Amino acid sequence: MENNITTEIPNEPIKKSISWQKITIITAAALLVAGLGTAVTLELINRNNNQDQNTTATVSEIVEASNEQEESAEDYFANAAQYTLELKDGENKITAAGVYTVTGSTDNGYIHINTGDNKVKLILSNTSIKNPSGPAIYVESNGNVHIETVGTNTLDAVPTEDLDAAIYSKADLIFKGDGTLNITSTLDGIGGKDDVKIKSGTINVTASEDGIKGKDSLTIQGGDITVSAGDDGLKASNDEDQTKGILTISGGNIVVAKSKEGIEAAQINIGGGNIDVTASDDGVNAAADFCSQMAMSPTGNSNITVCKVNIAGGTLKVNAGGDGLDSNGSIYLSGGTVYVDGPSNSGNAALDYDGAFEITGGSIIATGMTGMAINASSATQGSALINLSQTYSAGSTVTIGDVSFTPSKSFNSIMVSSAGFEKGQSYELKINNQAVQTVEFTDYLVGSGSQAGPGGQAQSGAGPQGQQRYTR
């Protein structure tokens, strides 16, 4: 049975524009750095293969431009037609723009939105949608769709190969509200072929494949999000366009409780939020097909200017069976606090990058095994790679200076950096409250034991800024 609403509303397209400007982000250095967080700026460094051309941009700017677009949409919705959609079995089709308050339930149905370029807002109000043969919500149109939650809402879907998510959209998706959205899918949870943004609300996703995915971008500004995925937890992937595939987190409480790759995109930007990632393989991975192809090209590592991880705020905790923080390009840390509970095998590392790892602020402690352990490539604060003479068991507490961490897996290597480490000073490393060794910061970058250079190539002698590199 079809449940169709087809009243026509004039099309009023939203103007999409993003300008770039420099805005500061206030970050909380929770647990690691005492006192209040500091104001930092997240710089997205745009480069090409022939030259370094740094352009300052920020997570806040992306959020600001996007919010301006949403304000325009909300003005539109305030004057748009209002409908009530009582769910029935089969296709519940929407072909007109407007605001739809969705109520009721179906054990064998779905919502199908096809309004051309017109905008739609769905207000899910204590709904339940089960579809044993496709998505629970299918957006076929090009106009962006806002999904607002009230109360508790449940989507349970068995998507198809072509429409492979419980919420499958060809248009921009924006999630907000004070309610809860519980999603269960035999393939992907949320799959957007354009931009996906989450502003607020509680979203719980259990998916056999990817949890939440946007092709051009995935942006999380707030909300309480929990993902359990058989493949990638949070993902942005566009292998046809090197300027897209961008994943941005500026707020919210995010838990990737289960995944193969926890957070994956060509560019990953973290400017805020509390993020806890558990992954059987890489925890945070800046990767794309074009980066892998560039890495193997005769011209060398031109991919370092495309794939990147930028961390400027928030608290990030990573528990990875593979590499903890991994970039097929470079990593930039300018603020926030990062904990990496790296692999207990030497085939992977707590940190892995092909280009550079530049530290200009924030705090990080990463534990793992010595086999492929590396330090940062440059730093403006004390950063040390400490390879230990013995392996310590899971649950051992590491303390050095103002940094403390208790890994859940065994380790014999520690990489640590903090604004509290001053050049020319020495700090005592303690494990389980017992002194193990003294780390002397003769320069901003110091190391002991084995260390690979950028691209994984072992080197010896003094590196940039006095960095010690030892032949493995």
C-alpha positions as CSV (number, residue, x, y, z in Angstrom):
1,M,0.0,0.0,0.0
2,E,1.3,3.4,-0.8
3,N,1.0,6.4,1.4
4,N,1.6,9.4,-0.9
5,I,1.7,13.1,-0.2
6,T,2.1,15.2,-3.3
7,T,1.1,18.8,-2.6
8,E,3.4,21.0,-4.7
9,I,5.5,23.7,-3.1
10,P,7.6,26.1,-5.3
11,N,11.2,25.3,-5.5
12,E,13.5,27.6,-3.7
13,P,17.1,26.3,-4.0
14,I,19.6,27.0,-1.2
15,K,22.7,28.8,-2.2
16,K,25.8,26.7,-1.3
17,S,29.0,28.6,-0.6
18,I,32.0,28.1,1.6
19,S,34.4,30.9,2.2
20,W,37.6,30.4,4.2
21,Q,38.8,32.5,7.1
22,K,40.8,32.1,10.3
23,I,38.8,31.4,13.4
24,T,40.1,30.2,16.8
25,I,38.8,27.1,18.5
26,I,38.8,26.8,22.2
27,T,39.9,23.3,23.2
28,A,39.9,21.5,26.5
29,A,43.1,19.7,27.4
30,A,41.2,17.3,29.6
31,L,43.0,14.7,31.8
32,L,46.5,15.5,30.4
33,V,47.0,19.3,30.7
34,A,45.9,20.9,34.0
35,G,43.8,24.0,34.0
36,L,41.8,25.5,31.2
37,G,42.1,24.7,27.5
38,T,44.0,27.1,25.2
39,A,42.8,28.9,22.1
40,V,44.2,27.2,19.0
41,T,43.6,27.5,15.3
42,L,43.2,24.4,13.1
43,E,44.9,25.0,9.8
44,L,43.9,22.9,6.9
45,I,47.0,23.0,4.7
46,N,46.1,23.0,1.0
47,R,49.1,22.0,-1.1
48,N,49.7,20.7,-4.6
49,N,52.2,18.3,-6.0
50,N,54.6,21.0,-7.3
51,Q,54.8,23.4,-4.4
52,D,53.8,24.1,-0.8
53,Q,50.9,26.6,-0.8
54,N,49.5,27.0,2.7
55,T,46.0,28.3,3.0
56,T,44.6,28.9,6.5
57,A,41.2,27.5,7.0
58,T,39.4,26.1,10.1
59,V,36.8,23.7,11.2
60,S,34.9,26.6,12.7
61,E,34.7,28.3,9.2
62,I,33.3,25.1,7.7
63,V,30.7,25.0,10.5
64,E,29.9,28.7,10.2
65,A,29.3,28.5,6.5
66,S,27.2,25.4,6.9
67,N,25.2,27.0,9.6
68,E,24.5,30.0,7.4
69,Q,23.1,27.6,4.8
70,E,21.0,25.9,7.5
71,E,19.6,29.2,8.7
72,S,18.4,29.9,5.2
73,A,16.8,26.4,5.1
74,E,15.1,26.9,8.5
75,D,13.7,30.2,7.3
76,Y,12.3,28.3,4.4
77,F,10.8,25.6,6.6
78,A,9.2,28.1,8.8
79,N,7.0,29.2,5.9
80,A,6.7,25.9,4.2
81,A,3.6,23.6,4.2
82,Q,3.2,21.4,7.2
83,Y,2.1,17.8,7.0
84,T,1.5,14.7,9.2
85,L,2.7,11.4,7.8
86,E,1.2,8.4,9.5
87,L,3.3,5.4,8.6
88,K,1.7,2.5,6.8
89,D,3.2,-0.7,5.3
90,G,4.7,-0.4,1.9
91,E,6.0,2.9,0.3
92,N,5.3,6.1,2.2
93,K,6.2,8.5,-0.6
94,I,6.9,12.2,-0.3
95,T,6.9,14.2,-3.6
96,A,6.4,17.8,-2.3
97,A,8.7,20.1,-0.3
98,G,7.7,20.9,3.2
99,V,7.9,19.8,6.8
100,Y,6.6,16.3,7.6
101,T,5.9,15.1,11.2
102,V,6.2,11.3,10.9
103,T,4.3,9.2,13.4
104,G,3.3,5.5,13.8
105,S,5.2,2.4,12.8
106,T,5.5,-0.2,10.0
107,D,7.0,-3.7,10.0
108,N,7.2,-3.8,6.2
109,G,7.6,-0.3,4.8
110,Y,9.8,2.7,4.1
111,I,9.8,6.4,3.5
112,H,10.7,7.4,-0.1
113,I,11.5,11.1,-0.7
114,N,11.6,12.3,-4.3
115,T,11.0,16.0,-4.6
116,G,13.5,17.0,-7.2
117,D,15.5,20.0,-6.0
118,N,13.0,20.9,-3.2
119,K,13.9,20.7,0.4
120,V,12.2,18.4,3.0
121,K,12.3,18.3,6.8
122,L,11.3,15.0,8.5
123,I,10.4,15.2,12.1
124,L,10.6,11.6,13.4
125,S,8.3,11.5,16.4
126,N,8.5,8.1,18.3
127,T,8.4,6.2,15.1
128,S,9.5,2.6,14.1
129,I,10.3,1.6,10.6
130,K,11.3,-1.9,9.6
131,N,12.1,-2.8,6.0
132,P,13.2,-6.4,5.2
133,S,14.0,-5.6,1.6
134,G,15.6,-2.1,1.4
135,P,16.4,1.1,3.2
136,A,14.1,2.5,6.0
137,I,14.5,6.0,4.5
138,Y,15.4,6.5,0.8
139,V,16.1,10.0,-0.5
140,E,16.1,9.9,-4.3
141,S,15.8,13.7,-4.8
142,N,18.5,16.3,-4.9
143,G,17.2,18.8,-2.4
144,N,18.7,18.6,1.0
145,V,16.8,16.7,3.7
146,H,16.8,17.6,7.4
147,I,15.9,14.8,9.8
148,E,14.9,15.9,13.3
149,T,14.2,13.5,16.1
150,V,11.6,13.7,18.9
151,G,11.3,10.9,21.4
152,T,12.7,7.5,20.5
153,N,12.8,6.3,16.9
154,T,13.9,3.0,15.5
155,L,15.0,2.1,12.0
156,D,15.7,-1.6,11.2
157,A,16.6,-2.3,7.6
158,V,18.0,-5.0,5.2
159,P,19.3,-2.7,2.4
160,T,20.1,-3.8,-1.1
161,E,23.3,-3.8,-3.0
162,D,22.2,-0.6,-4.9
163,L,20.6,1.1,-1.9
164,D,23.1,-0.1,0.7
165,A,22.2,1.9,3.9
166,A,19.3,2.0,6.3
167,I,19.2,5.7,5.5
168,Y,20.3,6.1,1.9
169,S,20.4,9.5,0.4
170,K,21.5,11.1,-2.9
171,A,21.1,14.5,-1.3
172,D,22.7,16.4,1.6
173,L,21.5,15.0,5.0
174,I,21.4,17.1,8.2
175,F,20.5,15.4,11.5
176,K,19.4,17.3,14.6
177,G,16.9,17.2,17.5
178,D,16.5,16.3,21.1
179,G,15.4,12.7,20.5
180,T,17.0,9.4,19.9
181,L,17.5,7.5,16.6
182,N,18.4,3.8,16.8
183,I,19.6,2.3,13.5
184,T,20.2,-1.3,12.7
185,S,21.4,-2.4,9.2
186,T,22.7,-5.5,7.5
187,L,24.9,-3.2,5.4
188,D,25.6,0.5,6.1
189,G,23.8,2.5,8.8
190,I,23.7,6.1,7.3
191,G,25.0,6.5,3.7
192,G,25.0,9.8,2.0
193,K,26.1,10.3,-1.6
194,D,26.8,14.0,-0.9
195,D,27.3,15.7,2.5
196,V,26.2,14.3,5.8
197,K,26.1,16.4,8.9
198,I,25.1,15.8,12.5
199,K,24.3,18.8,14.7
200,S,22.6,17.3,17.8
201,G,20.5,14.4,19.1
202,T,21.4,10.8,20.1
203,I,22.2,8.5,17.3
204,N,23.0,4.8,17.8
205,V,24.1,2.8,14.8
206,T,24.7,-1.0,14.6
207,A,25.8,-1.9,11.0
208,S,27.3,-5.0,9.4
209,E,29.3,-2.7,7.1
210,D,30.1,1.0,7.6
211,G,28.4,2.9,10.4
212,I,28.0,6.5,9.1
213,K,29.3,7.6,5.7
214,G,29.3,10.7,3.6
215,K,30.7,10.6,0.1
216,D,31.8,14.3,-0.2
217,S,31.9,15.0,3.6
218,L,30.9,13.9,7.0
219,T,30.7,16.7,9.6
220,I,29.8,16.2,13.3
221,Q,29.1,19.3,15.3
222,G,27.4,17.8,18.3
223,G,25.2,15.1,19.7
224,D,25.8,11.7,21.3
225,I,26.8,9.2,18.7
226,T,27.6,5.5,19.2
227,V,28.6,3.3,16.3
228,S,29.2,-0.5,16.2
229,A,30.3,-1.4,12.7
230,G,31.6,-4.5,10.9
231,D,33.8,-2.3,8.6
232,D,34.5,1.5,9.0
233,G,32.9,3.3,11.9
234,L,32.9,6.9,10.5
235,K,33.9,7.5,6.9
236,A,34.1,10.1,4.1
237,S,35.1,8.8,0.8
238,N,35.2,10.3,-2.7
239,D,38.0,8.7,-4.8
240,E,37.0,10.8,-7.9
241,D,37.7,14.2,-6.3
242,Q,40.8,15.0,-4.3
243,T,39.1,18.1,-2.8
244,K,36.4,16.0,-1.2
245,G,36.2,13.0,1.1
246,I,36.6,15.3,4.2
247,L,35.6,14.2,7.7
248,T,35.3,17.0,10.3
249,I,34.5,16.8,14.0
250,S,34.0,20.0,16.0
251,G,31.9,18.8,18.9
252,G,29.8,16.0,20.4
253,N,30.4,12.8,22.3
254,I,31.4,10.1,19.9
255,V,32.0,6.4,20.6
256,V,33.1,4.0,17.9
257,A,32.6,0.9,20.0
258,K,33.5,-1.6,17.3
259,S,35.0,-1.3,13.8
260,K,37.7,-2.4,11.4
261,E,38.8,1.1,10.6
262,G,37.5,3.5,13.2
263,I,37.6,6.9,11.4
264,E,38.6,7.0,7.8
265,A,38.7,9.8,5.2
266,A,41.2,11.5,2.8
267,Q,41.2,14.5,5.2
268,I,40.3,14.1,8.9
269,N,39.9,17.4,10.9
270,I,39.3,17.3,14.6
271,G,38.7,20.6,16.4
272,G,36.6,19.5,19.4
273,G,34.5,16.9,20.9
274,N,35.1,13.8,23.0
275,I,36.0,10.9,20.7
276,D,36.6,7.3,21.8
277,V,37.5,4.9,19.0
278,T,38.0,1.1,19.1
279,A,39.3,-0.6,15.9
280,S,40.5,-4.0,15.0
281,D,42.7,-2.4,12.3
282,D,43.6,1.3,12.1
283,G,42.0,3.7,14.6
284,V,42.2,7.0,12.7
285,N,43.3,6.6,9.0
286,A,43.8,9.4,6.4
287,A,43.5,7.3,3.3
288,A,42.0,7.3,-0.2
289,D,42.7,5.4,-3.4
290,F,44.3,8.3,-5.0
291,C,46.8,8.6,-2.1
292,S,47.8,5.0,-2.4
293,Q,48.3,5.4,-6.2
294,M,50.4,8.5,-5.6
295,A,52.5,6.8,-3.0
296,M,53.5,4.1,-5.5
297,S,54.0,6.6,-8.4
298,P,57.5,7.3,-9.8
299,T,57.2,10.9,-8.7
300,G,57.3,9.8,-5.1
301,N,55.2,10.7,-2.1
302,S,53.1,13.4,-3.7
303,N,50.2,12.1,-1.6
304,I,51.6,13.8,1.5
305,T,49.9,17.0,0.2
306,V,46.5,15.5,-0.1
307,C,45.8,12.9,2.7
308,K,46.2,14.4,6.2
309,V,45.0,14.2,9.8
310,N,44.6,17.7,11.5
311,I,44.0,17.7,15.3
312,A,43.5,21.1,16.9
313,G,41.2,20.4,19.8
314,G,39.0,18.0,21.7
315,T,39.9,14.7,23.4
316,L,40.7,11.7,21.1
317,K,41.2,8.2,22.5
318,V,42.2,5.4,20.1
319,N,42.4,1.7,20.9
320,A,43.7,0.0,17.7
321,G,44.7,-3.5,16.8
322,G,46.5,-2.0,13.7
323,D,48.1,1.5,13.4
324,G,46.6,3.9,15.9
325,L,47.0,7.3,14.1
326,D,47.8,6.5,10.4
327,S,48.1,8.8,7.5
328,N,49.0,8.0,3.9
329,G,50.0,11.7,3.9
330,S,50.8,13.8,7.0
331,I,49.7,14.4,10.6
332,Y,49.4,17.9,12.2
333,L,48.8,18.3,15.9
334,S,48.2,21.9,17.1
335,G,45.9,21.3,20.1
336,G,43.7,19.0,22.0
337,T,44.7,15.8,23.8
338,V,45.3,12.4,22.1
339,Y,45.7,9.0,23.7
340,V,46.7,6.1,21.4
341,D,46.5,2.6,22.8
342,G,48.4,1.0,20.0
343,P,49.0,-2.6,18.8
344,S,50.7,-5.2,20.9
345,N,52.4,-6.6,17.8
346,S,55.4,-5.3,15.9
347,G,53.7,-5.5,12.5
348,N,51.9,-2.2,13.2
349,A,52.6,1.0,15.1
350,A,50.9,3.4,17.4
351,L,51.8,6.1,14.8
352,D,52.3,5.8,11.1
353,Y,52.7,8.4,8.4
354,D,54.2,8.7,4.9
355,G,54.8,12.5,4.9
356,A,55.4,14.5,8.1
357,F,54.1,14.6,11.6
358,E,54.3,18.2,12.8
359,I,53.5,19.1,16.4
360,T,52.9,22.7,17.3
361,G,50.6,22.3,20.4
362,G,48.4,19.9,22.2
363,S,49.3,16.7,24.0
364,I,49.8,13.1,22.8
365,I,50.8,9.9,24.3
366,A,51.0,6.8,22.2
367,T,52.0,3.3,23.4
368,G,52.8,0.2,21.4
369,M,55.7,-2.0,20.4
370,T,59.1,-0.9,19.2
371,G,59.1,-2.7,15.9
372,M,57.8,0.2,13.8
373,A,57.7,2.9,16.4
374,I,58.4,6.5,15.3
375,N,58.5,10.0,16.7
376,A,57.2,13.2,15.2
377,S,59.1,14.7,12.3
378,S,59.2,18.2,13.8
379,A,58.0,19.8,17.0
380,T,57.9,23.2,18.8
381,Q,57.5,21.5,22.1
382,G,59.1,18.5,23.8
383,S,58.4,15.2,22.0
384,A,60.1,12.0,22.9
385,L,60.2,8.4,21.5
386,I,61.0,6.1,24.4
387,N,61.7,2.5,23.6
388,L,61.9,0.4,26.8
389,S,64.2,-2.5,27.7
390,Q,61.2,-4.7,28.7
391,T,57.6,-5.2,27.8
392,Y,55.0,-4.0,30.3
393,S,51.6,-5.7,30.7
394,A,48.2,-4.2,30.0
395,G,46.9,-2.0,32.7
396,S,50.4,-0.5,33.6
397,T,50.1,3.2,34.2
398,V,52.6,5.5,32.5
399,T,53.4,8.9,33.9
400,I,55.9,11.5,32.7
401,G,55.6,15.2,33.6
402,D,52.0,16.3,33.3
403,V,51.0,13.3,31.1
404,S,49.5,10.0,32.4
405,F,48.0,7.1,30.6
406,T,47.0,3.5,31.3
407,P,47.1,1.3,28.1
408,S,44.8,-1.7,27.8
409,K,47.4,-3.7,26.0
410,S,51.1,-4.6,26.6
411,F,53.7,-2.2,25.3
412,N,57.4,-1.5,25.2
413,S,57.4,1.8,23.3
414,I,56.1,5.2,24.3
415,M,55.8,8.4,22.2
416,V,54.8,11.4,24.2
417,S,54.6,15.2,23.6
418,S,53.3,18.0,25.7
419,A,53.6,21.8,26.0
420,G,54.8,21.0,29.6
421,F,58.0,19.5,28.3
422,E,60.6,22.3,28.0
423,K,63.9,22.1,26.1
424,G,66.8,21.7,28.4
425,Q,64.8,20.1,31.2
426,S,64.7,16.4,32.3
427,Y,61.6,14.5,33.3
428,E,61.3,11.2,35.1
429,L,59.4,8.4,33.4
430,K,57.4,6.3,35.8
431,I,55.5,3.0,35.2
432,N,53.3,1.9,37.9
433,N,54.7,4.6,40.1
434,Q,58.3,3.2,39.8
435,A,61.0,5.3,38.1
436,V,62.1,3.6,34.8
437,Q,64.4,6.2,33.3
438,T,65.0,9.9,32.9
439,V,64.1,11.6,29.6
440,E,66.3,14.7,28.9
441,F,65.0,17.1,26.3
442,T,68.3,18.3,24.8
443,D,66.1,19.5,21.9
444,Y,62.4,19.4,21.2
445,L,62.7,16.0,19.5
446,V,64.5,13.2,21.4
447,G,64.5,9.5,21.0
448,S,65.9,6.2,22.3
449,G,66.0,2.9,20.5
450,S,64.9,2.3,16.9
451,Q,63.0,4.8,14.8
452,A,61.9,5.0,11.2
453,G,62.0,8.2,9.2
454,P,59.2,9.5,7.0
455,G,57.9,6.9,4.6
456,G,59.0,4.1,7.0
457,Q,62.6,4.2,5.8
458,A,65.1,3.6,8.6
459,Q,67.8,6.3,8.9
460,S,70.7,7.1,11.1
461,G,72.3,10.3,12.4
462,A,70.7,13.6,13.4
463,G,67.4,14.6,11.7
464,P,65.8,18.0,11.5
465,Q,65.8,20.1,14.7
466,G,68.2,17.6,16.3
467,Q,65.9,14.6,16.0
468,Q,67.8,11.4,16.6
469,R,67.2,8.6,14.1
470,Y,68.6,5.2,14.7
471,T,69.2,2.4,12.2
472,R,66.8,-0.4,12.8
